[in-house]
Amino acid sequence: MKKILAAGALLAGGLGLTSCDYIGENDRYIELPVVEEKRAVLLEDFTGQMCTNCPEGHEIIEQLEQQYGKDYMIAVSIHCGDFGLSVNRTSFENSRIGLMTEEGNSICAAYGIDRWPMGVVNMGSPINMDQWATAVRQAIESTTDVHVEAEALVENVEGKDMIKISSTTESGSTYVNTKIQYWIVEDGIIAQQKDGSTTIPDYTHNNVFRAQVFPGIKGEDIALTPGVETTTTGEIELRYTDKERWAKENLRVVVIVSDNNGVLQVKSIDIE
């Protein structure tokens, strides 16, 4: 539960221009309604390293994460489209790192994104960044009876480091056409980013979409029946190539349960 405070202004007629009146401590703020965080919210941030306005979107995300906490405000920055820099253009020797993937482009195309930055809250319709805060607040204030628990760890299998993920999902209602997807997300990637008329060579990229575990944008079918736990497992190789070098300590798994109406529940977990 969070309490949000907004600065309040008190005007003293005629005196405001000529004196500095004392304002009591209890009168300095206007208290806004308490927000009950009843569910986690997914914000897909469609962005690109060549997008001059996209750092402003990243700042909005940071503010929302601070306001609601990362357990409730789960952002995923999907590098895509005309302003993306492909991972295939990565050259670590030349300090050039691309973050755009084909899977990210597929998600972008599914929403019909043609401007950057754009956001999608809980798999709804694309919205401009000045609408993100309102959409996230409304989503957090809604309810869900879908509960998700998950864990992820790295295990060496026949010489390959595999990220193994397991989740259990249960609900209080019966849902149809439900699916589950696991996204691999990485924080703390140092790579170039356009910002206005300048290029920042060592910009810190957070919440970066790296890959999806299951085929299809929404993933695998699952059954949600009241009182019945559904277990889903998946795995993906931890990539360390000449194009992508995932840092295990900075990786997370985002678990998304959805139906035709959007996200039913989302959860972000660290990888052990």
ChimeraX attribute file (.defattr): number of C-alpha atoms within 10 A of each C-alpha:
attribute: neighborCount
match mode: 1-to-1
recipient: residues
	/A:1	8
	/A:2	12
	/A:3	12
	/A:4	11
	/A:5	13
	/A:6	10
	/A:7	9
	/A:8	10
	/A:9	11
	/A:10	11
	/A:11	9
	/A:12	11
	/A:13	7
	/A:14	8
	/A:15	10
	/A:16	11
	/A:17	9
	/A:18	7
	/A:19	9
	/A:20	9
	/A:21	11
	/A:22	6
	/A:23	10
	/A:24	8
	/A:25	7
	/A:26	7
	/A:27	12
	/A:28	14
	/A:29	14
	/A:30	13
	/A:31	13
	/A:32	10
	/A:33	10
	/A:34	11
	/A:35	15
	/A:36	15
	/A:37	20
	/A:38	15
	/A:39	21
	/A:40	27
	/A:41	31
	/A:42	27
	/A:43	21
	/A:44	23
	/A:45	29
	/A:46	28
	/A:47	30
	/A:48	27
	/A:49	28
	/A:50	18
	/A:51	20
	/A:52	19
	/A:53	17
	/A:54	23
	/A:55	20
	/A:56	14
	/A:57	22
	/A:58	20
	/A:59	11
	/A:60	15
	/A:61	24
	/A:62	16
	/A:63	13
	/A:64	20
	/A:65	16
	/A:66	11
	/A:67	14
	/A:68	22
	/A:69	15
	/A:70	16
	/A:71	15
	/A:72	21
	/A:73	27
	/A:74	24
	/A:75	27
	/A:76	24
	/A:77	26
	/A:78	27
	/A:79	31
	/A:80	26
	/A:81	23
	/A:82	15
	/A:83	20
	/A:84	22
	/A:85	23
	/A:86	20
	/A:87	18
	/A:88	15
	/A:89	13
	/A:90	17
	/A:91	14
	/A:92	13
	/A:93	8
	/A:94	7
	/A:95	13
	/A:96	16
	/A:97	23
	/A:98	22
	/A:99	27
	/A:100	25
	/A:101	20
	/A:102	15
	/A:103	19
	/A:104	23
	/A:105	19
	/A:106	15
	/A:107	18
	/A:108	21
	/A:109	13
	/A:110	10
	/A:111	13
	/A:112	11
	/A:113	20
	/A:114	13
	/A:115	15
	/A:116	22
	/A:117	24
	/A:118	22
	/A:119	29
	/A:120	22
	/A:121	23
	/A:122	23
	/A:123	20
	/A:124	15
	/A:125	13
	/A:126	20
	/A:127	17
	/A:128	13
	/A:129	19
	/A:130	12
	/A:131	12
	/A:132	22
	/A:133	14
	/A:134	9
	/A:135	18
	/A:136	22
	/A:137	17
	/A:138	13
	/A:139	18
	/A:140	20
	/A:141	15
	/A:142	13
	/A:143	14
	/A:144	16
	/A:145	13
	/A:146	19
	/A:147	17
	/A:148	19
	/A:149	15
	/A:150	19
	/A:151	17
	/A:152	19
	/A:153	15
	/A:154	18
	/A:155	16
	/A:156	12
	/A:157	10
	/A:158	7
	/A:159	7
	/A:160	12
	/A:161	16
	/A:162	17
	/A:163	23
	/A:164	19
	/A:165	21
	/A:166	16
	/A:167	18
	/A:168	15
	/A:169	22
	/A:170	20
	/A:171	20
	/A:172	14
	/A:173	12
	/A:174	12
	/A:175	17
	/A:176	13
	/A:177	12
	/A:178	21
	/A:179	20
	/A:180	24
	/A:181	23
	/A:182	29
	/A:183	20
	/A:184	23
	/A:185	25
	/A:186	23
	/A:187	17
	/A:188	15
	/A:189	19
	/A:190	15
	/A:191	17
	/A:192	21
	/A:193	23
	/A:194	19
	/A:195	17
	/A:196	14
	/A:197	8
	/A:198	9
	/A:199	14
	/A:200	14
	/A:201	13
	/A:202	12
	/A:203	17
	/A:204	13
	/A:205	19
	/A:206	19
	/A:207	23
	/A:208	23
	/A:209	26
	/A:210	23
	/A:211	19
	/A:212	21
	/A:213	20
	/A:214	16
	/A:215	10
	/A:216	12
	/A:217	18
	/A:218	22
	/A:219	19
	/A:220	16
	/A:221	16
	/A:222	19
	/A:223	19
	/A:224	21
	/A:225	16
	/A:226	14
	/A:227	12
	/A:228	13
	/A:229	16
	/A:230	15
	/A:231	15
	/A:232	16
	/A:233	14
	/A:234	14
	/A:235	18
	/A:236	17
	/A:237	15
	/A:238	21
	/A:239	18
	/A:240	11
	/A:241	8
	/A:242	12
	/A:243	18
	/A:244	18
	/A:245	13
	/A:246	18
	/A:247	14
	/A:248	16
	/A:249	12
	/A:250	15
	/A:251	21
	/A:252	22
	/A:253	25
	/A:254	23
	/A:255	24
	/A:256	23
	/A:257	25
	/A:258	25
	/A:259	17
	/A:260	13
	/A:261	11
	/A:262	16
	/A:263	22
	/A:264	27
	/A:265	22
	/A:266	26
	/A:267	23
	/A:268	25
	/A:269	17
	/A:270	16
	/A:271	18
	/A:272	14
